[in-house]
Amino acid sequence: MGEKLKQARQRAGMTQAQLAEAIGCKQKDVSRWEAGLIEPGVLTVKKMAQALGCSMDDLV
């Protein structure tokens, strides 16, 4: 999921910090998700998809 998240974020023209602010988390969480160190919960994936203008399927 990490690489898909990173690609979607970059396509949306957002930084990790901007995505974190949009979904109400910290930049280090976004960094860890993109690195594959931790996995976000379903509700967080939904928020990310909305913020990035993509579907949840695009991220997982």
C-alpha positions as CSV (number, residue, x, y, z in Angstrom):
1,M,0.0,0.0,0.0
2,G,2.8,2.4,0.7
3,E,3.9,3.0,-2.8
4,K,0.3,3.4,-4.0
5,L,-0.3,6.0,-1.3
6,K,2.9,7.8,-2.3
7,Q,2.0,7.9,-6.0
8,A,-1.6,9.1,-5.3
9,R,-0.3,11.8,-3.0
10,Q,2.2,13.0,-5.6
11,R,-0.5,12.9,-8.3
12,A,-2.6,15.1,-6.1
13,G,0.3,17.5,-5.7
14,M,0.3,17.2,-1.9
15,T,3.2,16.9,0.5
16,Q,3.1,14.4,3.4
17,A,2.4,17.3,5.7
18,Q,-0.5,18.6,3.7
19,L,-2.1,15.1,3.5
20,A,-1.6,14.7,7.2
21,E,-3.3,18.0,7.9
22,A,-6.1,17.2,5.6
23,I,-6.9,13.9,7.4
24,G,-6.1,15.0,10.9
25,C,-2.9,13.0,11.7
26,K,0.8,13.7,11.9
27,Q,3.3,13.8,9.0
28,K,5.3,11.0,10.6
29,D,2.3,8.7,10.3
30,V,2.0,9.4,6.5
31,S,5.8,8.7,6.2
32,R,5.4,5.4,8.0
33,W,2.5,4.4,5.9
34,E,4.4,5.2,2.7
35,A,7.4,3.3,4.0
36,G,5.2,0.3,4.8
37,L,6.2,0.3,8.5
38,I,2.6,0.6,9.7
39,E,-0.8,0.1,8.0
40,P,-3.6,2.7,8.4
41,G,-7.1,1.7,9.5
42,V,-10.0,1.5,7.1
43,L,-11.4,4.9,8.2
44,T,-8.1,6.5,7.7
45,V,-7.8,5.0,4.2
46,K,-11.3,6.4,3.4
47,K,-10.2,9.9,4.6
48,M,-7.0,9.7,2.5
49,A,-8.9,8.7,-0.6
50,Q,-11.3,11.6,-0.1
51,A,-8.4,14.0,0.4
52,L,-6.5,12.7,-2.6
53,G,-9.5,12.5,-4.9
54,C,-9.2,8.8,-5.6
55,S,-10.9,5.6,-4.5
56,M,-9.9,3.4,-1.6
57,D,-9.1,0.7,-4.2
58,D,-6.5,3.0,-5.6
59,L,-4.7,3.0,-2.3
60,V,-4.8,-0.7,-1.3
